[in-house]
Amino acid sequence: MSEPLKIAVAGLGTVGAGLIDLLQKHADVLQSRCGRPLQVTAVSARDKAKDRGVNLSAYQWFDDAVELAAKADADVVVELIGGSEGVAKDMTEAAIAAGRNVVTANKALIAHHGTELAHAAEGAGVNLGYEAAVAGGIPIIKALREGLAGNGVSRVYGILNGTCNYILTQMRESGREFDDVLAEAQELGYAEADPSFDVDGVDAAHKLAILASVAFGCEVNFEAVHVEGIRHISPLDIQFAEELGYKIKLLGVAALTNGHVEQRVHPCMVRKSAPIATVEGVFNAVVADGDFVDTVMQEGRGAGAGPTASAVAADIIDIARGSRIPTFAVPAADLKALPTLPMEKHRGAYYVRLMVLDQPGVFADVAAVLRDCAVSMEAVLQRGRAPGEPVPVVMTFHETEEASMTAALEKIAELDTVVEQPRMIRVETFGE
Amino acid sequence: MSEPLKIAVAGLGTVGAGLIDLLQKHADVLQSRCGRPLQVTAVSARDKAKDRGVNLSAYQWFDDAVELAAKADADVVVELIGGSEGVAKDMTEAAIAAGRNVVTANKALIAHHGTELAHAAEGAGVNLGYEAAVAGGIPIIKALREGLAGNGVSRVYGILNGTCNYILTQMRESGREFDDVLAEAQELGYAEADPSFDVDGVDAAHKLAILASVAFGCEVNFEAVHVEGIRHISPLDIQFAEELGYKIKLLGVAALTNGHVEQRVHPCMVRKSAPIATVEGVFNAVVADGDFVDTVMQEGRGAGAGPTASAVAADIIDIARGSRIPTFAVPAADLKALPTLPMEKHRGAYYVRLMVLDQPGVFADVAAVLRDCAVSMEAVLQRGRAPGEPVPVVMTFHETEEASMTAALEKIAELDTVVEQPRMIRVETFGE
């Protein structure tokens, strides 16, 4: 029998405990699948005494994760601590420096330091696995890095945050306000007490930056992601979306156009018939557009102990089987520093809602601004009449450059008859 | 620079030409991704003179695919000829015997001879790649064998035949009859002149047998697949399905229950809200239920030159990168000969449509048969009245054993007032 693969796990929250559970429960079949046993040798967490529902007595205990990374009897060090800096980063660097493979579920770490860590890992001849960092249980990193590696990928996008997708699904189904649904999501444990990381799009942006790197063979460039969250989405816009045949989803979209990379996370209107529109509740989905494969979508649970443990285990299994694939699909030395397509240059379709006073001449003023900014409207929708009161006016625009749209909206906001900040939601199309 | 990986391709139809195109177009990035060049050295097909839209002049030509497999200057032999016997099988065996890796898109070959070929390949220390054999461009074999390898998979199912899904989608959208839509699909090139392989479920059954082996670590057992096609699906049943909140899809379902494997391909009623129900037209989708990951669905194009070439390329890239994974997730020696759960023992929900004469007492007779067979009905739906004429009566049944259902339907068919063969469609549930 071959030598066991020895595993040290730092961080014993729900994912860490889930991983231990998985490795214990499936020890026999994993040995068959890997050709060698997978053997946990050491663990580390803050509180040794806490009951985590799994038996840890056979493993060496480390109070200090960095010490575990450097000194545990391990071929693979699993980092489940989180955060882009501090212990997580220190222990990852220590493990690589000690010649150990690293597997992590830490999207912030990879989004901020992926490129340098890839250089370090490949220089040390070890694997850096991060399947669990993007879209939980969905094996999307493997799909992009291996399964679709014969393709030139021009776009990768997805629903990358289950909390936002849950909130938007609930808002649509119940007609309630964002704050109301958020509070409920917090009670149900679908949203954190401090929800900003999720609802402001940062978590999705971390994942998107990683996806872009794997898909396009470029350096991870989190700073270049344009990020907007879902706090300003109102039931009124959801209702108009419905009427126009759309759903509103928080998407992360990365596209490669003429050697420029566009990375953006923001609410999108997507046609109800688009596959991504059917992904509801806490589910995640990632779609890749490849030049040979056309479109492939993967859907599954983006968070939770089981799905995340499944992804961590997949990286460990790869290491046990001796697979050695470049961290971001191409060797770190080949990763390109591709220029960013700034958001002003983004071209796309738009939905705009104005609240205007219902009086003669209002629309002539709006139309004049649009003409002056060379923005041409596709359709307009006005509902209800309330003379002298504010009423919503919804406009949609065919492909337009973001800079022109922004300029037009700034001028429209200054009109006396426009009583609220105009609401703009980008419309995302998928070869429809 | 590392040695190139040398590739010989047998079969230059649309997929073969697509593969050559892919390898030529992406030569540079593939070299970066693989750490070595991918170099086609030899090709084989029936007609050397035919223009295939790709430049083959640099490659050695073989008239005989078996000779190519044994003698070409190649590390990998790609089999794109098709068929479970004859040249495809001979050349695969010859390549393995000569110590070459094999990549194939041939589902019939793997469904019929997968286990023995896995033994041969692993014995010779070479890879046998067949990603392209199942669901075209969707990297589902990689997902099951690697990405989800930390899970115990209890069920894998999917829409595995694009022709059937296209026909069923068209029938639903247009209300037309099967024969009419099939003829149109043939004109459009979505169905073969002899459509039986697709519409009778054989193609889906090949793919299902392969999926079951990878998912459950058992020998490929195509003979054990229960197969029904879609010829008997009528617009009337599609209409009733709609009314009851279902769509009709041809699914392949493989489940592992108490150590028994159930493999079945047949039309299913699936809730409209189920993710698999949203997969329309020529698209394929495969869903895996794992004990840690929960449910993961992959959707994409199941056929065509580009998607199939993408999958073949993925297997070649794996070989170039030195990945060595057991053919069916566990070593061939560990593949289990699991017992089959016979279809009579299948437990599930059912939809049944009878055509009965509209006269007093009819339903009492039907109800008596159901009582005698210990089959209990969930709901009944009768529409329209036409005294003395045949009218449809639709019944649905909660979980029932197939043997009881079959016995009841045989007796019902014998009733004088039942004027057509009863139509039964199984209802598939997904943790709803």
Interface residues (C-beta under 8 A of the other chain):
Chain A: G18 L22 K25 H26 V29 L30 S32 R33 G35 E131 G137 I138 P139 K142 A143 E146 G147 L148 A149 G150 N151 G152 G217 P275 T278 V279 G290 D291 F292 V293 D294 T295 V296 M297 Q298 E299 G300 R301 G304 G306 P307 A309 S310 A311 V312 A313 A314 I316 I317 D318 R321 G322 S323 R324 I325 P326 A329 V330 P331 D334
Chain B: G18 L22 K25 H26 V29 L30 S32 R33 G35 E131 G137 I138 P139 K142 A143 E146 G147 L148 A149 G150 N151 G152 G217 P275 T278 V279 G290 D291 F292 V293 D294 T295 V296 M297 Q298 E299 G300 R301 G304 G306 P307 A309 S310 A311 V312 A313 A314 I316 I317 D318 R321 G322 S323 R324 I325 P326 A329 V330 P331 D334
